[in-house]
Amino acid sequence: MANIKSQKKRIKTNEKARIRNVAYRSKLRTAVKAVRVACEKNDVAAATAAYKKATSIIDRAVIKGIETKKTAARQKSHLQLAINKLAK
């Protein structure tokens, strides 16, 4: 355990940020899963609506520093490909 006051504060703030990031990452994964489930059920309308929500959450995750730009782009691309395949 740290003895320096500022380091004790950093430990507390890092833990708060970690908990916040875990919660947001969980929200993100749930949104992505909703799109995949809608695609498995062959429901284009539900998949498209879920995709809009998921992309918004993914983009916010990049802004918050939870994900990198490339990971977000890959996720959105894979989801869009699944919806496009379903629409054909």
NORNOR-V593544 format. One record per residue. N is the residue number from 0. RES is the residue in one letter. D_CENTER is the distance of its C-alpha to the mean C-alpha in Angstrom with 2 decimals. Layout:
# NORNOR-V593544
N;RES;D_CENTER + N;RES;D_CENTER
This chain:
# NORNOR-V593544
0;M;32.80 + 1;A;33.16 + 2;N;36.35 + 3;I;35.40 + 4;K;34.26 + 5;S;31.64 + 6;Q;30.13 + 7;K;29.99 + 8;K;28.09 + 9;R;25.59 + 10;I;25.07 + 11;K;24.37 + 12;T;22.00 + 13;N;20.06 + 14;E;19.75 + 15;K;18.56 + 16;A;15.84 + 17;R;14.86 + 18;I;14.75 + 19;R;12.69 + 20;N;10.06 + 21;V;10.23 + 22;A;9.95 + 23;Y;6.88 + 24;R;5.18 + 25;S;7.15 + 26;K;6.32 + 27;L;2.81 + 28;R;5.33 + 29;T;7.91 + 30;A;7.13 + 31;V;7.19 + 32;K;10.13 + 33;A;11.77 + 34;V;12.18 + 35;R;13.62 + 36;V;15.87 + 37;A;17.14 + 38;C;17.97 + 39;E;19.82 + 40;K;21.78 + 41;N;22.73 + 42;D;21.75 + 43;V;21.08 + 44;A;20.97 + 45;A;18.40 + 46;A;16.22 + 47;T;16.59 + 48;A;15.85 + 49;A;12.67 + 50;Y;11.70 + 51;K;12.50 + 52;K;10.30 + 53;A;7.22 + 54;T;8.28 + 55;S;8.87 + 56;I;5.62 + 57;I;4.46 + 58;D;7.96 + 59;R;8.05 + 60;A;5.84 + 61;V;8.55 + 62;I;11.17 + 63;K;10.65 + 64;G;10.94 + 65;I;8.12 + 66;E;7.59 + 67;T;10.62 + 68;K;11.63 + 69;K;12.80 + 70;T;9.83 + 71;A;7.93 + 72;A;11.34 + 73;R;11.83 + 74;Q;8.92 + 75;K;10.11 + 76;S;13.58 + 77;H;13.52 + 78;L;12.38 + 79;Q;15.03 + 80;L;17.55 + 81;A;17.25 + 82;I;17.91 + 83;N;20.70 + 84;K;22.24 + 85;L;22.28 + 86;A;23.94 + 87;K;26.77
